[in-house]
Each structure stands twice: as C-alpha cells, then as structure tokens.
Amino acid sequence: PRGVRSEEPVTLSGEQLQQHARDIATSLEDVTTGRPFTPHLDVWKVHGKVFLVVTEDDPDLQIVTLKLDPHHGDALHRDFDTITIGHYFDKQHWTSIGPGPGITKQLIEDLVHSSYDLADDHHRRRHS
C-alpha cells in the first residue's frame, strides 16, 4: 500500500553496536559488570559467569565478544565478514562481532540473549 514502507534493518556503527549490547545486558536479571581484566574491557557476568565483553578505548576495534554454541558461532563466521573467532578467550566458545553489513540491533539482541542463556545454564541446572 502507498505510504507504508517496510523497515530495512539498519546496520549499526561500532559505537551503536557496543551501546546496544550494553543496553540489552543491563536489562537482564542477575547481571553484574566490571573491569576485572583491564580498564579497556567492560565485562558482563550472570551468576559470576562471563557472557559479554565490550572492548573500549580502541576506535579500530569496536567489538563485543560473546559466548556462543560453537556450531552457531561457526555459522555466523561464515555468514558475516565482521563476526570472527573471539578475542581474548577460548576460541571455540567465544565470538567477536564488529560493525558491518548485516549487523543489526535484532542480531545483537539475539546474540546477547543467547550468550546470557548459555552462561546462566550452569546456574539454572545446579539450582533446579
């Protein structure tokens, strides 16, 4: 119909990507944040388990790093040029996301939630 247009997903800049990941993480239950490793890494945890790392103070590396199922991470590495094996952590379970084509708010939201669920899974299993 005239006057109605479908919304194209907007590709996020590095700063937008990082802020959106922070906003999603802040909205989740039992989350803490700090800088236990270095002042340049903003680390988000659920029940003491890391699920999100935001790299700060480096305009050439505006990324977030998330814990993902290895098969999911492998598929994302194939499908997106700016999704790579994780910086700083075990390369099998960690994936880094930078700005680029196809990196949208919805994708970041889905990945932050997946990482949170994966990190919190051990806590839920122990306490159920």
Long-range contacts (C-beta under 8 A, 24 or more apart in sequence): 9-102, 9-104, 9-105, 9-106, 10-104, 10-105, 11-99, 11-100, 11-101, 11-102, 11-103, 11-104, 12-99, 12-103, 12-104, 12-105, 12-108, 13-62, 13-99, 14-59, 14-62, 14-63, 14-98, 14-99, 15-62, 16-99, 17-62, 17-63, 17-64, 17-97, 17-98, 17-99, 17-103, 17-108, 18-54, 18-55, 18-56, 18-62, 18-63, 18-64, 20-105, 20-108, 20-109, 21-52, 21-54, 21-64, 21-108, 21-112, 22-54, 24-108, 24-109, 24-112, 24-113, 25-51, 25-52, 25-112, 25-116, 28-112, 28-113, 28-116, 30-120, 31-116, 37-88, 41-88, 45-119, 46-116, 46-119, 46-120, 46-123, 47-119, 47-120, 47-122, 47-123, 49-119, 49-120, 49-122, 49-123, 50-89, 50-119, 51-112, 51-115, 51-116, 51-118, 51-119, 51-120, 52-112, 52-115, 52-116, 53-87, 53-88, 53-89, 55-87, 61-87, 61-98, 62-98, 62-99, 63-87, 63-96, 63-97, 63-98, 64-96, 64-97, 64-108, 64-112, 65-89, 65-94, 65-95, 65-96, 65-97, 66-94, 66-95, 66-96, 66-97, 66-111, 66-112, 66-114, 66-115, 67-93, 67-94, 67-95, 67-115, 67-118, 67-119, 68-93, 68-94, 68-95, 68-111, 68-114, 68-115, 68-118, 69-93, 69-114, 69-118, 72-114
